[in-house]
Amino acid sequence: MRTAIGVDLGGSHVTAAVVTDDGTIHRQFEQDLEDLKFEKVVDVLSERVGAAIKDGGSEVVGIGIGSPGNIDAKSGAVLYSPNFGWENAPLGETLRKRFNLPVYVGNDARCATLGEYTFGIGRNTKDFVLLTLGTGIGGGIVAGGELVLGNRWGAGEVGHHQIRPKDGFICACGKIGCFEAQASGTGLIRHAMAVAPSFPRSTLLDVARDKLSSKKIRKAAQDGDRHALGAWNNYCADLAIGLANIIAFVNPETIALGGGVSSAGDFMLDAVRPQVDALTTMVPKGTTKLLVAALGNNAGQAGAAQMAFRGGLSARATEVAPAG
Ligand SMILES: [Zn+2]
């Protein structure tokens, strides 16, 4: 069976996985990132990839790397990544020099979308969207069986369409009221802070602000805490606006929700579905299913490996990445 190394490069952690072409992850080699300078990250990444290649043996056909940022899929350069503070970082080229194998680099959220589409909840669909509700909102769109990459690999940045430009939270990208600012895990925390004055006896804020997690708020909401529920309801209202917009743009068969907040499962979906229906106007209602994603953190590694198997993120695999 063909084997590739699928790498999930995050802002604080790297995982290199040995993956076969049926999407099975055989072994993972992980490491925290202490220093985000390009050279330091490449050193850690190379060491983990080297260990994975050794484990994968002679059947390894290539390396696929999912990285945050806008990425030139042809060269594998990270054109810019706010998470790392990189500009024009030659990630693909540097790794090609270190390993005598083809190296492909793609945006991490697009890789996760490809993984979830090929091996997870998106299997057997042709029109599919993945949204990961984590620190930010990562996303990707599959239309007509093809991952949508855009003119300059910018398609799928759904986290940065504005849903509350007048009264929303300031987004990491600098705009106000982006979908990501309102409906990511971080957004849930901000909703909890925003409604706090209405709940003076709330125990939710007894912890230091930097200890307040979206998980704590989500769980408190599920337990019926009034402050957490107030935040949760505002959160779900904003999530529904973004979901209805995505349905208006691409009317996919399925939108899969991943990331930490999606652990709420039906508690989230039951709250959001009727609001999405109410906001869906010119598209036939109920023609897009809202589901929880299936692969969790493994989606990124499986998708990155799939990118290496097919020779690029596109099904047409037109990207060129010479070995060595
Ligand atoms: Zn933004």
Residues whose N, C-alpha, C, O or C-beta is under 5 A from the ligand:
A	BS01	ZN	G159 H160 C171 C173 K175 C178
